[in-house]
Amino acid sequence: MPTTSSGETVYADPDELQQYVQTSPESLGLSTTADVNSDGVSDWQNFLESLQTKAKGRIDDYCRRDFEDHPNDTVVLDGGGKGVLYLPDPIRDVSEVRIDGDHVDADDYHAKLSGALIYTAGASSPSRGHYGNEDGPYTRSRTRRDGRWPDGYGNVAVDLTHGYERPPEAVREAEMKLVDHTLVGMSQKREGMVVQADSYEMAVNIPVAWNSEVAGMLKPHRSVEVGN
């Protein structure tokens, strides 16, 4: 997963972003050679990365999720007597499930890539009923499907790896487009204004850079609340 020079997670590689944007640093009075910190990061790079982290935050807010890698995570859910619980997707691996701290056998649940965690224990148990008609009494076997996670709040704990080792291409490009759109807008309105390295917050306007193209790219990746 790409990170900025300060260690913040982003979706596009910062070097790729520098190649992607069409605005020159000179148009904003910035430099690609002047160092602003002890790590030798130029004010242009520092400024781009500040925009990029804000673009990532805007994407996460819109999609109601992030696209980071989450290895060895633990998610706690309410059983609620439901047959299906929903974990963050995509699920890459489930290492253990516990109910009230007790280990659940792997044969008693099924995890789908989409995030659905299905309780399969007792989901197909045979039962016998006694009936009668004009010909007399008889017995009939039937299958009873009653697999449910036990009632309770915070009673189901899941150890899993989920998320993306590499964000979806559309998400990566949307992040770069937001930065590029912001830079274009800034350069058009600059009118001699010089962006100071210590006042980036004043110059960042990610919401203005948002348009229907970016929304369309991200819409398929939005989290949808699924009823249980």
C-alpha angles and dihedrals in degrees: 000000000000120000134191122245088267092053100256116145117246134168103234124052107257091227090054090049091055089055092045102053118087098204118096118226089232091064088064096040093252131132135225092204107042111099118220100181142028092265091066096245113158121233089245092055091044091051094048091050092050089055092045095054090050091049090052090052091051091051092049091050093050094046093042089227142055130247098220130125113263109187121180094005126161120216122190118207139180111249093206095175090283127146093215130038124187125232129186109282147266094042110205099174140355112204101177143357123201132189112203087341095308119121116250116216113246090237090062097065140036125208121203127205088241091065100260113140108196123197106222101172107114091358092128109027121156120236134180126222130194117224140165142204139164090297093057137261122329140173125233129191120217138170116252116203109200105139105150136157107246119263115263146098118263089352098128118070121185126193108204150141114237141159131049133316085197120019118241113276093242091055093050092049093045090056091052092046091054091053092045093049091049092051093048091052092048094049091050092052098038099098094178097322114141117215109229119219091229097050105054092131091069092056101046116099107160096160091061089053091055113103141162092272092058092043090050092052092052101038095087089055098052117119112247119204108237120208116232 
